[in-house]
Amino acid sequence: MSFHLVNMQTWERREFYEHFINEVVCTYSTTVNIDITSLNNVRLYPAMIWLLTKTVNQMPEFRTALTNEGVGIYDEMHPAYTIFNKDNKNFSGIWTKFDPDYSAFLRAYESDTAQYASSVKYAPKPDRPANSFDISMVPWFTFTSFNINVFDDGKYLLPIFTLGKYFENGGKRLIPLAIQVHHAACDGYHVGKFVEKLQTLTDEFGA
């Protein structure tokens, strides 16, 4: 893992960052529908986790974090995600190392989920890396909006993604995706580019 501190003297985003981290501390969320028609023949959750992570790793705005060292950008991110315990109807948060090869990632995902599926702990897998971000899924209902309220000091910059129940519309299969970001790291333009890249990767993945 490498974390590259930004040079605040030359960083083109400095003025925007300082405004939204100090003056008007601001996070925002939006919900979009991703066309997953091409994913009909694959396991949806691990595929979406992998696709989200691959997209995050293509965009530095989604790898920007504020640490004790300062603000910087991770060179690579790994997914941390929720799994559901069917017996006690609760969930655990675990993580899996990202691999650009989906088959290798899927094997690691299946190993992790098999090991921790029956856990009653909130975070049963140790050593979650700092360069990880959160994904969850609520497959019991679809939604048009979903907002997560993070009650911290307003300096958590990494994105949070929430997937809902997919639905059919006009012959397509769509899944709602809520994207929560910090305005200090991401503008609406960057979210728009993220959605565009994610849709392209999803289409290519299922081709």
N, C-alpha and C positions, 0 to 999 in steps of 0.2 A: 504494500500500500504506500502510495506517495501522496503527500498533501502539499500543494504548492501555494505558498502565500502570495497574494496579489501585491503588486507594487502600487500603493495608494497614490503615489505621485503621478503615475502614468495610466492608471486604470481608467478606462473610458466611462466606467459605470460609477465612479467615485461619488459624484454629486447626487445621483439617484439613490445609491446605497446609503449615504449619510443621511439623506432626507427621511427615508423610510425605516431606518434603524434607530434614529435619534429624535426626529421631530414629529413625524406622523407614523408611528409604528403600525404597520399595516400588513395583514395577511388577507388573502382572498381565495375564494373557491369558485369553481365552475363545474357544471356537469355536461358531458357530451355523450353522444351515442356512437359507439364504435361498431362498424360493420364486421361481424365475425362469421359471416356466411361461409367463408372459405375454410373455417376451422371445424366444420361439422364432423370430421373424422379423427379429431385429436382430443385429448383430455384438455378441457378448457382452462381450468385454473392454473396448472403448471405452464401451459402455453402462454397465458396472459402474463404471468409473473415474469417469464423469460422475455417476452416481447416488451413489457414495460421497462425491464432492466436494460435491455439492449438499447432502447430509445434514450433512456436516461444517460447511458454511457456515451451517447452521441452528442449530448448537449451540455456544455459546461455550466450553464445557468441552473441546471438541475443537480449539479454536483458541488455547488457552492455551499460552504458551511462556515460558521463562526465558532472557533475553538479558543482555547486558552492562548494559543499562539497568535491568533488574529484571524482575519477573514482570508479564506483561500479556497482552492478547488481540488477535490480529489481526482486522481487520474482514472479511478475505476470505482464503481459502486456494486454492492451486493444486496439482494433482496431479503428483507425481513417480512414475514407474512404470518397470518393467522391460520390455524387449523382447528377444526371443530371436533370436540369430544362427543360422540353420539350417545354415550351412556349418561353423562352428567349434564349434557346440554350446555357446556361451557367451552371456552376456547383457550388455546395457548398461542403464544407468539414465538416462532422459531425463525431460523435463517438458514440459507443455503448459499454456498459460494457460487458466484456466477461463472458460467463457462460459455464462451461464444458458440460452442457446439451444443445444439439443443439436446441431442441424444445423451451426451455426457451429463448435461445439467439435469435432465429428466431422471437419470439413474440416481444422482445425488439427492434430488428432491424426493424420490420414492423411498430412498433409504432413510432420510430424515423424517418424513411423515410417518413411515412405518414404526420408527423407533419412538416417536413422541405422540402418536395419535391418542393413546390412552392416558396421557399425563393429566394430572389435575393441577399442575403448577401453571402460573401465568407465563413464565419464561424458562422452560425446562432445559433448553439447549444453551450451554454456557458460551462465553467468549464471543458474544456478538461484536463484530468489528465496528469501529467508529464510522467507517465508510460504508454504511448501509442505510437503507431508507425503508419506509413502512408501506405495506400493501395489505389490504384486507378485502374480504368479500362477504356480502350479505345476500346469499342466493335465495332467500325466502321471499324477497319482494323486489320489484323494480322501482326505480325512482326517477324523478325529474330534477331533483336537487338534493344535495347531501352536504352538510357542513360539519366540520370537526372543530371544536373550540379547544385550543391549546393554551392553558392558563400558566404560562411561564413569564419570563421577563421580556417576551417579544423578540427574542433573538434566535429562535429555531428556524433556520433557513432552508432545510432540506424539504423536498416535496413529500406529500402524503397522498396515496391513491386508494380509492374505495370502489370496488366493483359491485354491481347489483345483479339481480336476476335478469337473464336475457329474455328477449321477447321477439315475436315475429311481426313484421310490418312490411307490407308491399312485396312479399316474396323474399324478404331479407331477414336475416337473424341479427339483431342488434343487442348490444350490452351497454348499460349506462356506466359511465366512468366518471367519478368525481375526482377532480384534481385540486389539491390545496397547496398553495405556494406562498412564499413571503415576497412582498413587493420589492424588498431590498435586493432580491436576487433575480426575480423574474417579472417581466411585464406581460401584458396581454399578447404582445407579438410573439414572445417566446413560447407561451402556452399554445398559441395557434400553430407554431412550427412543430411543437411537440406532437400535437394531435395529428398533424399532417404526416409526420414521419412514422408515428405509431400505426396509422392506417395503412401506409404503404408497406411497412414491414409485415403487418398482419395479412395483407393481401398476398404478398410474396411467400409468406410462411405456408399458407394453405394451398398455394398453386401446385 
